[in-house]
Amino acid sequence: MSKIEVNQISSQCGSTLTIGQSGDTVTLACGATAAGFGSTGEVSWDTTKKTSGFTAVSGVGYFCDTTSAAFTVTLPATPSAGNVVAVSDYNGTASTNNITVGRNSSNINGAADDFIISKSNSSVQFIYIDATVGWQTVFTGNTSDTQNPFIIATGGTVTCCGDYKIHTFTSPGTFIVSNAGTGCNSNVDYLVVAGGGSGGSGGGVSGGGGAGGFRASSTTYSIGCAPGAPLTACVSALPVSVTTYPVTVGAGGASANPCVNSNNGSNSVFSTITSAAGGGGGGFSSRNGSGGGSGGGASVFSGTNGCGGSGNTPPVAPPQGNPGNASQLAPELSGGGGGAISPGPAGVGVEEGGNGAGLPNAFGTSGQNCGSYYYFSGGGSGSVIGPGPAPAGGLGGGGVGGVYPCISAATAGTANTGGGGGGGIHAPAPLTNTGAAGGSGIVIIRYKYQ
């Protein structure tokens, strides 16, 4: 192998200088750069990153790492038309520590000002034109400019409302994010409703089941005076990343036989948000309602009344639900289960369930008008001794309590609303005296997709 070392190779002006033969590969040594080859304005990139200020050489592109501190890249002095320099943010730190491109007495884009690179992951190319324009930026780019700025995801039942996609989970599943979006477009609004508690069983008059916990955000749209506004005002959306999010949709509490008090529902979960199960209503073995997202109502049995179960248990802000109502004697009145918005009508011993929260139907079900309201987490009503009518369940899927004697049985909370079940009534056959089941929960995720 031959080796030739020279400082300069020159040829007669206008002649052709050939390096290598057809099929040969001409390789530059490590750290060397090529300048002046190819057409005017082409750049050869120096892959050794720069971490402090320096003066650039025409024909070279530089990767600038400002992790430790901002610094200046000074453009060449006395440039000629066609000189070119490129500067790229090495590792996404330019927004924190800017890269300054110093003009070195020449204009940049026709102005006597330095050029500041302040957007992370940006690359900028400068070509010298003439003394008037100076260095012209002919290309500026950022990795986000070539990426979809919106979330791309799968999972659940997907519908659209304007510029938003809505993923509805009525049973457990996964929310899979394949593109996280950028800026505020990487956030999702959410509605997480737990399963409602069942109504009480076997008491003289049994309490209604408490609604499943209700938690929702309101960042990307205005809910104004919507019935859910007290529980969603100023609640931030959740940021998401490219990953798989398990989604848990809580079941409603199962109906209880006459010798069992009642059953709580099950929690619903998405990301960092957990909504607590609704509490079961008071019945045969305990007059008190159980605590939960919303508490169960109390029963009256064997001449003894009880207390309503606590709501917003465990506590979150804003609260995810309300307590159940207490029962009372003389006359015997059972307590309704608590709902997301209220514990039911004021006073103890009121059989009606507490009302749930309403949201614009961007958080509702498919097939409904985007501008309508859809309600969740209504409390179940307690049972009542005739002649009726049956007490009302809370708005948002609350079940209806039974009416004695032999008029009507308790009804379950509505599926996928988190409504509490209606309280059972102590009654002879054929009228059932079991408390009705709570309604299952729901998880809805909403984000801007275009």
N, C-alpha and C positions, 0 to 999 in steps of 0.2 A: 504494500500500500504506500502510495506516494503522499507527501505533505508539502504544500507550498504556503509560505507565510509572507505576506506583503502588506503594506499600509494602504496602498491605493492602486487600482487598476484603471487606466485611462485609455480612451480610444479617440481617434480623430473625430472632430465634431461632425455630426450627421451620419456617422457610420453605425453599424450594428455590433454590439458586444454580446456574444452568446456564452452562457454558463451551462455546462453539462450538455448531454446529448439526449436524443429522443429516448424516452423510457427511464431516464435517470431521475433520481430524487435529490433535490437540493435542500439540505437541512441546516437551519441556523443553530448555533450552539446554545446551550441552556443560558437563559438570561439575556440573550441577544435579541434585538428588535430589527424589523425591516422597515425602511422608510423610503418613500419615493417610487415604490413599485406599483404596477397596476395603474388604473385610471385615477385622475385627480379626485381627492376626497376620500380615498380608502384608508382604513385604519387597521393596524396590526396591534393586537391586544397584548399588553404586558401582564402576565398572570401572577406576578409577584405583587401582592397588595401593598398599598401605601398607607401609612399610619400617621404621617405628619406632613407638613407643608413642603412643596417642591415646585420646581419650574418644569412645565411640560415640554416635550419635544414633538414637533410636527410629525404626523403619521402614526402616532401611538395612542392607544386607549388605555386608561388606568382604572383599576378597581380601588376605591378609596374607603378605608375602614375608619369611621369616626366613633367607634365604640368608646374609646377613652376620652376623646376631645375633638371639637370641631377644628378644622384647619383649612388652609387656602391652597388651591392649585393655581399657579401663576401661568398664564398663557405665554407663548414664546414672544420675545422682543423682536421688533422689525420683521414682522411676518410678510410673506409673499402670497399673492393670489393662489388659492388652491391648497394652502397649508391646512391641516386638519388635526384636531385633537378631540378625544372622546373621554368622558368621565362617567363612571358608574358607581352607585352606592353599593358597597361590598356586601353588607349584611343587614340592610334595613334599619340603619341607625341615623340616616340623614334628617329625619323629622325631629329627632332629639338634639343631635349635634350636626348642624348644617355643614355642607360642603360649599365653600366660597370659591368661585372661579374668578381669579383676579385678571382684569383686562390688560394690565401691564402697558398702559398708555394708549392702547387701541380701543376703539369703540366695540361694544357688543350689541348687536341688533340696532345699530345706529345711535346708541346712547353711550355717554361716558360714565357708565355704571358697571360695577362688578355684577356677576350673575350668581344668585344664591340657589342652591339645590336644597330644598327643605321638605320634599316629599320622599318618604322611604321607598327603597327599591327602584329608584329612578335612574335612567341613563340618558345623557345628553351629549350630542355631537356638535362641535363647532367647526365651521369652515370659514377661512378668511377670504373675503370678497374684495374689498378695496378700502381706502381710507375713510370713505363716508359711512358705509355700513359697518366696516370692521369685521369682526367675527359674527357670522350668522348661525343661529341655531337652526339646523335643517332637520333635526329629529329629536324629539323628546318622548320618552316612553316610561311606563311604570307597569310592573307585573299585573297590577289590578286592572289596567286598561284592557288587558287581553283575557280577563276572567269574568265570568258571570257575576255581577254584583249582588245577585239575589240568591236566597236559599233554594236549594234543590233537595227534596226529601220524598220519602215514600212511607207508607204505613197507614193503617186504618182505612176509612172510607173518605175519599178525597173529593171535595166540591170546591167551586170557585164563587166568589162574591166580589165583583169589581176587580181590583188589582190584587186581591188577596186569595190565597189558598187556605182551605180549612180541612184539617185531618180529624175525623171523628172516630173515637174508639169507644165502642159499646161493650167490648170485652177485652181481656188482656192482649197485648200485642207489642210491636216494636216500632218506634219512630226512627227511621234511618236517614241521616243527613249525609249526602254525598258532596254537597257544596255549601259552605257555611255563609256565603255572602260577605259583604264588606260593610263597615261602619254600622249605622243603625239598622241596616238591612240584614244583619246577622242575629237579630233578636226575634223571638216568637212570643206572641200573646198566648195565654193559656187559660183554660177553665178546667179545674179538677174538682169533681164532686164525688164524695164517698157514698157507700151504700147506706140506706136508711135503716133504722132499727125497727124491729117488729113490735106490734102492739102487745100489751100485756094479756095474760090468759088467766081464767079461772077465778078472778076476783069478783066481788059483787058488781062493781063497774070498774073496768080496767083502763089504764092509761094508754094514750096513743104513743106510737114510736117516734123518736126524735129523728129529724132529718140528717142526712149525711153532711159532713162538713163541706162548705162551699168556699173555694178560693179561686180568684181570677185576677188577671191583670187588665190594664186599660191604657197602655202606652200608645199604641199605634192608631187609635181612633178615639173619638169623643163620645162618651155615653150620655152626656148631658144630664137630663133628669130621669134617666132610666131607673126602674125599681131596684136595680143592683148597684146603683152608684155609691151608696154608703159603704159597700164592701169592696169596691174596686178603685175608688178615687186614688190617684197618685201611686198606684202599685206598678212597679217597673216590670217590663217584659224580661224574658230570660234570654241571655246569650246562648247560642248553640255552636258546636264545633262539628267537624266531620267525624262522626262516631254513631254508634247505635244506642238509642235510649230505650230501655225497657219501660213499658207502660202497664201499670196495674189498674184495673177497673174493679172496684170493690163490689162484692155481692151484697144484696139486701139481707138483713137478718131473717132467718127462717121462722116461719110461724111456730109458735110454742104450744105444746099440749097443756091441758088444764093444770097439771101439777108443776109446771115450770113457769117462772116469771115471764121471761121474754128473751130475745136474742138481739145483741148488738149487730149492726152491719159490719162491713169490712172496709179497711182504708183503701183509698185510691192514691196513686203515686205517679208523678212525672218529673224527671230530673230531680231538683232539690225541693220540690213541692209535694208535701203529703197532706191530704185532707183526711181528717179523722172520721171514723165510722159513727153513724148515729146511734144514740143510746136507746135501749129497749124500754117499753112502757112498764109501769108497775102492774102487778097482778096478784096471783095466789100466794107465792112464797115470799114476796116482798112488796110492800105497798109503794115503796119509793121507785121512781124512775131511775134509769141508769144514765150516767154521764157519757158525753161523747162530743162529736162535732156540734150537734144540737142534742139537748137532753130529752129523755123520755118523760111522758106525763105520769102522774101518780094514780094509784087506784084506791078504792074504798073496799075493805073486806072485813067481815066480822066486826063491824062497828068501829073500825079504825081507819083513819085516813093516812096519807103519806105526803112526801115531798117530791117535787119535780127534780129530775136529774140535771146536773150542771151542764152548761153549754160551753163551747170554745175550749174543749178539753182534749189534748193539751193546748195551752193558750198560744195564739198567733195574733199578729196585728196586720190589717184590721181583723176583727174576730170572724171566725168561720161559721158561727152559729149562736144560738140562744138556749137558755135553760127551758126545761119542760115546766108545765104548770103543776102546782100542788092540787090535791083533791080536797074535798070538804064533806062534812056530815050535815045532815038536817038542812036542806035535802042532800041526798047523796049525789055528788057530782064528781066525775073523774076529771083528770087533767089531760089536756092535749099536749102532744109532743111539740118541742120547740122547732122553729124554722130558721132559715138563714137570716131573715130580716126581723122577725119578731118572735116572742115566746107565745104568741096567741093573743086573743083579746085580754084586756087588762083584768086583773083579779084572779083569785084562786078558784079552783073547781069549775073552770070553763072547759067544756069538752072539745071545743074547736082547736084545730092544730094551728101552729104559727105559720105565717106566710113565708114562702121562699123568695129568692131574688130573681129578678128578670134582667136579661141582657138583650141587646139588639141581636137579631137572628144571624149575624155573622158568627155568633157562638151557638146557633141553633141547629136544627136538623135540615138535611137536604130537602128540597122541594118546597120550602117555605120562603116567603118574601124576605129579601135581605134586610128590609127596614122594620120588620115586625119584631115583637118581643117574644122570648122563649124563657120559661120559668123553670127553676131548679130548687131543690132542697126545701120542700114544704113539709111541715110537721103533720103526723097522723092525728086524727081526732080520737078522743076517748069514747068509750061506750056509754049508753044512756038507758035509763029505765023509761019505758014508753010513756005516752003514746008516740013519741017521735016529734018531729022528723029526725032523721039521722043528723048528727052534728057534722059540720063541714070540715073536710080536710084542708090543710093549708095549701094555698096557691103554689104550685110547683111540685105536683105529684103526690101530695099527702093523701093517704088512705082514709076511709070513713069508718068510724066506730060502729059496732053492732047496736041494735035496738031491741030491748026486751019488753014484753014477752013475744017471741016468735014472729017478729016483724021483719028484721033483716040481720044478716051476719056482717061481720067486719070485712072490709075490702083491703086489698094490698096496696102498698105504695106503687106508683107508676114506674115501670122499668126505665132505667137510664135517666132518671131525674134525681135519685137520692131521696125520694119522698119516704116519710115514715109510714109504717103500717097502722091500720085502725085497731083500736082496742077491742078485745073480745068481751062477751057478756056471759055471766054465769047463768046458764039457761038449760032447761031440759031438752032431751032429744025431741025432734030431729034438728033443732037449731044448734049449730056448732058454737062452742064457747072458747075456741082457740083465738088467740090474737093473730091478726093477719100479718103476712110477711112485709118487710120493708122493700122499697124499690132499689134496684141496682144503681150504681153510680155511672159516671161518664167522664171521659177526658177528651177535651177538644183543644187543638193546637192551631194557631192562625198566624200567618206571616205574609208579607208582601212578596210577590213572585214576579212582578213585571213593573 
